[in-house]
C-alpha cells in the first residue's frame, strides 16, 4: 500500500494548492521563476501528497498539436520530488492523469479537442524501467524518439476521433 495520495486538480487549482505546487518546484530547483511557475500551475492535472499531506509530485498538461502525429494531444509533464522518484508513484500519477483527462474529454463540454496524451521521457531510468512497446500499467505506446533522443509515448482517449486535416 502506498503512503501517497493522488488528487485530481484539473481546472480547479485553488490559491493554496497553487502555492504548494510552486513551493515544491522551488524547493527542488525545478522552476524558480514565479511567472513560469504561475503559468505551469494553471496546467496542473494531479498532485500527489505524502503521508504528512505535503505535495511531493505534480503532473501538468498543455494542449499541443503534435507535429509528427498531426493531431492535438495533451503534452503531459510530471515532476516528482527527489525522495519519491523510485517506485510506482510516477505510474500511479500517470494513470490518474489518464482518468482525469479522459473524463474531461468525454464530458458534454470538453475543455479541448485533444485526443489523448503525449509524453517525452526525460528521465532515462524511467524509460528503462519498462521497455515494452505498450506499457502494461497505463497502455502508453512507444512512438519513437525525439531529435534529442528522448523516448516518446502516446495514449489515446477511449473513443478518440482523429481531427480532419
Secondary structure, DSSP 8 states (H G I E B T S, - for coil): --S-EEEE-TT---HHHHHHHHHHHHHTTS---HHHHHHHHTTEEEEEE-TTS-EEEEEEEEEEEETTTTEEEEEEEEEE-GGGSSSSHHHHHHHHHHHHHHHHHHSTT-S----EEEEEE--HHHHHH---SB-TTT--EEEEE-TTS-EEEEEE-TT------
